[in-house]
């Protein structure tokens, strides 16, 4: 377990008010790398949102940590899930249709990009 004294990514976004395209792209690249790591270990988060990423410290380039794996599940390639889970503003359309796989984590990331 690590102490993430930098707070939530969501709060950082609000406090900063604006990210350059380059800074937003760098942040999203990090998020996609985190998602890739989870997926390569067979873990689908299912509730990705800026509130579930914490910053290790208050530095501008602080490392990012994914948190709140309470809705996550293990999956194998080809598994199809039907549970409606996630947070309303970030939920992928496939979840609402009750037919989804790990791609829903990427939808959440791409939707978060709009916030930046």
Wavefront OBJ file of the C-alpha trace (Angstrom):
o trace
v 0.000 0.000 0.000
v 1.236 3.513 -0.778
v 0.372 6.907 0.633
v -0.830 9.068 -2.260
v -0.469 12.545 -0.781
v -1.159 14.290 -4.093
v -4.924 13.693 -3.955
v -7.347 12.719 -6.698
v -6.693 13.398 -10.360
v -10.197 14.909 -10.534
v -9.279 17.551 -7.930
v -6.044 18.319 -9.770
v -7.971 18.821 -13.021
v -10.421 21.195 -11.320
v -7.665 23.138 -9.540
v -5.563 23.445 -12.677
v -8.527 24.507 -14.772
v -6.839 23.848 -18.102
v -4.382 21.368 -19.542
v -2.447 21.940 -22.711
v -3.052 19.311 -25.358
v 0.475 18.002 -24.785
v -0.037 17.690 -21.008
v -3.452 16.048 -21.456
v -1.994 13.597 -23.988
v 0.824 12.694 -21.600
v -1.628 12.109 -18.771
v -3.910 9.998 -20.954
v -0.920 7.996 -22.203
v -0.118 7.142 -18.589
v -3.741 6.140 -17.919
v -3.816 3.913 -21.007
v -0.549 2.285 -19.887
v -2.097 1.571 -16.480
v -5.180 0.060 -18.145
v -2.955 -2.019 -20.432
v -1.058 -3.353 -17.414
v -4.322 -4.327 -15.692
v -5.682 -5.974 -18.839
v -2.438 -7.872 -19.451
v -2.894 -9.366 -15.965
v -6.511 -10.262 -16.745
v -8.097 -7.509 -14.647
v -10.927 -5.301 -15.915
v -11.451 -2.265 -13.635
v -15.004 -1.328 -14.761
v -15.097 1.990 -12.878
v -12.324 4.124 -14.295
v -12.766 7.850 -13.777
v -10.532 10.739 -12.693
v -11.688 10.278 -9.091
v -10.198 6.766 -9.084
v -6.699 7.886 -9.985
v -4.507 9.259 -7.217
v -1.324 11.285 -7.469
v 1.620 10.030 -5.442
v 2.604 13.575 -4.429
v 1.782 17.212 -5.177
v 4.495 17.626 -7.835
v 3.357 18.644 -11.310
v 4.710 15.395 -12.792
v 3.633 13.135 -9.947
v 3.215 9.428 -10.730
v -0.401 8.331 -11.114
v -1.911 5.331 -9.307
v -5.176 3.537 -10.131
v -7.433 2.886 -7.129
v -10.858 1.540 -6.171
v -10.815 -1.917 -7.682
v -14.074 -2.784 -5.897
v -15.974 -3.401 -9.167
v -13.067 -5.041 -10.973
v -13.178 -8.627 -12.207
v -10.748 -11.115 -13.632
v -11.398 -11.942 -17.269
v -10.158 -14.165 -20.056
v -10.076 -13.231 -23.724
v -13.573 -13.637 -25.161
v -15.447 -13.378 -21.845
v -18.671 -11.364 -22.076
v -20.038 -9.571 -19.016
v -23.628 -8.498 -18.377
v -23.596 -6.711 -15.010
v -24.379 -2.999 -15.105
v -21.570 -1.450 -13.076
v -19.580 1.762 -13.057
v -20.275 5.435 -12.503
v -23.070 7.088 -14.458
v -21.060 9.838 -16.163
v -18.326 7.460 -17.306
v -20.187 4.255 -18.147
v -19.665 2.762 -21.615
v -22.695 2.135 -23.861
v -21.803 -1.582 -23.998
v -22.314 -1.845 -20.229
v -25.845 -0.475 -20.572
v -26.464 -2.989 -23.363
v -25.272 -5.740 -20.975
v -22.706 -7.142 -23.389
v -19.138 -6.028 -22.800
v -15.533 -6.909 -22.176
v -12.358 -5.039 -21.216
v -12.938 -2.427 -23.924
v -15.228 -0.594 -21.483
v -12.154 0.541 -19.539
v -10.867 2.278 -22.655
v -14.232 4.016 -23.205
v -13.958 5.479 -19.706
v -10.465 6.780 -20.491
v -11.539 8.343 -23.761
v -14.540 9.974 -22.150
v -12.257 11.408 -19.476
v -10.217 13.040 -22.255
v -13.170 15.363 -22.910
v -12.742 16.732 -19.389
v -9.246 17.931 -20.163
l 1 2 3 4 5 6 7 8 9 10 11 12 13 14 15 16 17 18 19 20 21 22 23 24 25 26 27 28 29 30 31 32 33 34 35 36 37 38 39 40 41 42 43 44 45 46 47 48 49 50 51 52 53 54 55 56 57 58 59 60 61 62 63 64 65 66 67 68 69 70 71 72 73 74 75 76 77 78 79 80 81 82 83 84 85 86 87 88 89 90 91 92 93 94 95 96 97 98 99 100 101 102 103 104 105 106 107 108 109 110 111 112 113 114 115 116
